[in-house]
Structure formats: C-alpha cells, structure tokens
Amino acid sequence: MMHTEVPLAVEVTDLVKRFGAFTAVDHISFTVPKGEIFGFLGPNGAGKSTTIRMLCGILVPTAGSGRVAGFDVVTESERIKTRIGYMSQKFSLYEDLTVEENIEFYGGVYGVSRHKLAERKQWILEMANLTERRTSLTGELAMGWKQRLALGCAIVHEPEILFLDEPTAGVDPISRRTFWDLIYDVAGQGVTVFVTTHYMDEAEHCDRLAMIYNGQLIALGSPQALKDRTVSGVLLDIQAQPAMAALEALEEAPGVTDVTIFGSALHVIVETADAIPSLRDYLTARQITVTALEPILPSLEDAFVALIEQADQQAAMGKE
C-alpha cells in the first residue's frame, strides 16, 4: 500500500540562535505538515518567540537550517514574508485609524489588489464580527475586538502559514475562546497555524505540540500522546490540610513517586492503585485531614510539569 507524504509547511533542522554567550534556541529540529494547527509550548523565556522570529525571517539563525513554505529562512527570507501572516500580543494596529482603515492599510502593505482587498475586507469584518464597528476608531475597541481585528489584518493577503506568537496574552477567557473559534475557521480553509502559548487549555486545541524549555525541544507529539507518556503509574488528586504538611509527608510516603502542588490540591503519582487506601491512613496518622483523594486522568499541565522536571534532572546529571 502506497502512502502519500503530506507536504511540509515548516522544516527545522538543528536550529540555533545565540545572543552573545546566551543560547536562546539550542539545536532544535521538527517539521510541521501543511494544514496542521501546531502548538509551540513553553514557559516565558524558553525560546518560543525567538524561534518564530527566525522562521518569519526577522532574525538570522546562528546555526542550523529552516524552510518555511519551501523557502530558506536565511537566503529567501523576503519570499517567506509574502507567504506568511504574523501576529503577536504586540501586533501593531494603528489606534487612530478606524477598523476598516486598518484592514485597508495592511492590505496595501501586503500588496493586495484593490478589487481583492474589497472582497477580503468584507470577509474579515464578517469573520471577526466587526461589521457594525467598521467605522469605529481602533483605539476605542475592547481588547478582544482588537485581537480579532489584528488576526484579520494578519491574514488579509491569504497567507499559506499563520504565525501567532502568544496572541491571547492578557485577554479574558471568553475572548480567548472566541479567538480560538476563529483560528479553527482559518485552519479549516487549509491555512497552517503555528501558535505559541503558555496556556494549557489552548494547547489542547492543537493537532500536535512541541514543548521547548531552556531553548531545547523536550517533547513532541499530540496533546494526548504527551499526557500518556509522562505519567507512569496512577495519578491522584488530593485535598488535604495543612497543605504544606501533606506535601512534606507525601514526599516520604511509600509507593509515591512524585508530588506537585496543583492549585489548592496536590497531584500525587503512586506506583499502583493498591497504594491508595494506605495513603489515606498514612496522612491521617500524621494529623493531616484528607477531604478528597481520588484517581484522575493526567492533564496537559501534569505532563508539562513532569517534562520540565525530567529536563531539570537530566541537566543536573549532566553537570555532575
């Protein structure tokens, strides 16, 4: 049986970016097939934005190679810029222009013809639900509306690939959900979406995720695959008081392989479910009140924490 290879939107091989003695991106490699929603996940300062800027032709890599829409990120960066859309949390809308004037301005920047621009402007206004606000000054819009307009301006020229660099930072949860509905609409038209985020709920919406930490790629796969591979044993959600005493006790408890703070609860990994009844007795014997103790499925946040702990352990072992 023959397998047809999916064309690649992004190819990265041993990509490196150094700023003086600091290595921001450290030999990362991955590919993104066309039409995928690809999430780039990591804490602040991990190297997400630096990677995106290299892929968009804004920064020149120190070493390694990359291709975007088939073009080399070093030698063909200007050709890449015509094939992509780019939006970040600091996307530069002109606040003293109206909604439609911003769309017209960016259409001109991207060289969209007058006839095509009229069509694209109408589509963007409808997509972003901004038709009734088309003559409003952009500076007067709420943040959620500005964000939708920024997305529309980033795709006014119908790019093949859309780069979104933490586009929902500082936006309320309802606006974030609406924004992701728009991302699905864009992806449904065949556009490849490459999005960086540190929101775990957003990462769940991606087809695949790359996790970057300290400039290195520490995991790559679907959200479910990452959850499945990082928790070995049974994950428990425990509510107990006093919380710090419970944390310290559980770190020494038999059968427990890991303990992390998760909001007001503790997430505890035990080797087998057989350890659960004795764990409650263990805590009670230490004057710790247990109000809830139940097995749960691992979340993406659990996977994220486990992967970072593993990376830190490996880094520490490498220094010994």
N, C-alpha and C positions, 0 to 999 in steps of 0.2 A: 504494500500500500504506500503510495507516494504522499509525502507531507509537504504542503506548500509553506514556505517560510514567510512569516509576516515581515513586511518592510520595517526598517528601524527609523524612528524619528530622531533618536539620540543615541550616540555611541561614545562611551568614555573609557579610555584605557590609561591606567597609571597616571591620572591627572594630579598635578602638584601645584600648589601656589604658596610661595613663601613671601613674607614681608620682613626683610632683614633676616634676623635669626629666628623669627617666629614662623612656624609652618602651619598655615591656616587650613590647607587641604593636603592630605598626605597619601598619595598613591591610591586613589580610588578608581574603581572600574565598574561599569554597569551599562546596560542597554535599556532603551525604552521603545517598545514596538509602537507603530503608528496606531492612533485611536485609543490609547490607554490613558486612564487617569492615574498618574504616577505620583506618589507622595514622598516627599523628602522630609524626614522626621528627625528632630534632634533638639537638644536644649539650646538656649541662646549662646552664641559664640562657638557653636560646634563646627561651623564651616558651610552652612546651608546657603547663605546669601553670596558668599564668595564663589561657590560652585556655580550658582545661577548666573552670576555676572561674567564668569568665564564662558559659559555656554552661550550667553547672549552677545558675546564679542565685546563686552565692556572692559573686561580685564584680560590681560595676556597671561596664559599659564607659565609657570616657571619650568615645568617639565611635563611629559606625557602628551596625550593627544585626545582630541574630541571632535566629533562630527555632529552637526545639527542640521536636519533637513538635507542631509547628504553633503554639506559643506564643512570645510575645515575651520575650526574655531580661531586658528591663528592667521592663516593665509587668505581666508574667504569670509572674514567677519562682516564685511559690508553686505555681502549677499545673504548672510544669515539674517541680518536685521530686517530685510524685506519680507522674510518668510515667517517671522515670529511676532507675537504680541507679548508685551511685558507689563506687568502691573505689580506694584509693591504697596506696602502700607503707607509709603510716602509718595504715591503716584501724584504727579504734578497737574492737577486740574487748575484752571485759571478761575479764581473765585469771583473776579469782576466780569466774567463772561456769563451769558445765560447757558442753560443746559444745551440747547441746540447749537449755540455758537462754539461751545467746547467740542462737540462732535464734528462740526464743520472744520474747526481748526486742525484737529488731529487727522481728519480725512485728507486735508491739504498736506500735512506733514508726510503722510504715507503715500501721497500721490494718487489718491482715489479720484477717478474722473467725476465731473460734475453730475452727469446722469446717474452713475453708480452711487455717488455719495447721497443723492436724494433718496434712493432706494434703501441704502444702508442706514441712513439717519432714521427713517420711519421704522425700520426693523428694530433698531436699538431702542428707540423710545417705547415701542410696544413690549419688547423683551424685558426691559427694566421697569416697566410700568411707570414711565416718566412722561407720557404724552401730555397729561394735564399740567405738567410742570415744565414744559419745553421752553417757556419764556421766563422762568424763574432764574434769578441770579444764583449761580452755583454756590456762592458763599453763604446763602441763606438756607441751603438744604441741610437736613439732618445727616449724620454720618452714614447711616445705612443707605440713604439715597445717593450720597456722593460716591459711595463704594460701587453701587450699581452703574452709575454714570462712568466711573473710571474703568470698569470692566468693558462697557460698551465702547469707549474710546480706544481701549487696547485691542479690540477685535474689529474695528471699523473697516480695516483693509482685508478682512477674511484670512487671517494667518493660518498656516498649517499647524503651528505649535503655539500654545499659550503658556507662558511662564508666569506663575503667580507666586510672589515672594511674601509670605505671611500677609496675605491680603485682608484678613479679617481681624488683625490685631487691634484691640481696643474697641471692638464692635459688640453690641449686645447680642445675646444668644438667639433671639428671634431673627434679627437681621442676618446673623451668620447662617442660620438655617435657610433663609430666603436666598442668600448668596449662593449656597451650595446647590439649590434647585436650578439656579442659572448656570452653574458650572455643568450640571448634568445636561442641560439643554444644549450647551455649546459642544460638549463631548459627543452628544447624540448626533451632531452634524459631521462627525468624523475628525474633529479637531483633537490633537493630542494635548493633554493638560498635564503640566509639570508644576506641582504645587508644594511649597514648603510651609510647614506648620509646626507648632508645638502643642496644638490642641488635639488630644487623643480622640475625641468624638469626631473631629473632622477626618482624622487619619483613617477611621473605619470606613469612610466613603470611597477610599481609593482602591483601585484594582490591585496594585502592588505598592509596597513600601520599601524604601531604603532608609536605614537608620544610620545616622552619622554622629560620631562622638569624638571630640578632640581631633577633628579633621580626618578621622578614619571611618570607613564603612564597616559597621559591626554586624549588620544583618540585612538581608534582602529577601523579600517574599510577600505573599498575600497577608493581610491582617490576621486571618485565621491560622495560617501556617506559622507565623511568628508567635502567636499565642500558644499553639500546640507544642512548639519546640523548646520553649523557655521554662516551662513549669513541669518539673519531673517529680511526681508524687501527687498528693491531694492538697488542694488549696482551701484554706479555711478563712472565714470572716469571723473575727472575734471582737465582741464588745465587752470590755472589762474595766473595772475601776479598783484602785487607781491605775490609770493607763500606763504610766512610766514603770510602776512596779510590775505590771503584767508583761510589759516589753522585756524588762530585765530577766524576769523569771522564765519566760518562754525561750529566750536565747540559750538557756541552760537546760531546757526540758528534754527528756529522752524522746527520740523519734522525730524531733523538729529539725528541719534542715535550713529553714530561712524564716526571718521575721522582718516585716516592714510596716511602718506607720502608713495608714491609708485613710486620710481624713480623720474622723473621730474613732475609727476602728483600727484593728491590727490584721494584716494579712499574713497568715502563717502557713508554711508548707510542711506537711508531715509525710513520712515515707509511705505509710499505708493508712487506710481508713480505720484499721484496728486501734490506732493510737488515740482516736477521738474521745472515747469515754474516759480514759485515764487522764487525758489532758485537762478536762474539766475538774476532776478530783485533785489533780496536781495544783491547779490555780487556787481552788477553794482552800486547800490545806495551807496555803500561804497568805490567807486572809484577803484574797482578791475576789471581788464579786463579779461573777460572769453573768451578763444579762443576755448575751446571744453568742452562739457558737454553731456555725453551720458550714458545710462544704459549699463552695461556689465554683463557677467556671472562671478561669483566668480572664482578665480584661487586657486590653492593649496596654494600659498603664502598668499592669503587673509585668507584662513582657518587657516593656521599656525599662522598668527599674531593674529587672533581672539581667537584661543585656548589658546595662551600664555597670552593674556590679561585677559581672563576668569580665568586662573590658578592664575595669579597675584592678581586679585580681590578676589578670594576665599582665598588665603593665607593671604591677608591683613585683610579680615573679621575675619579669624581665630585668628589673633593676637590681635584683639580689645577686 
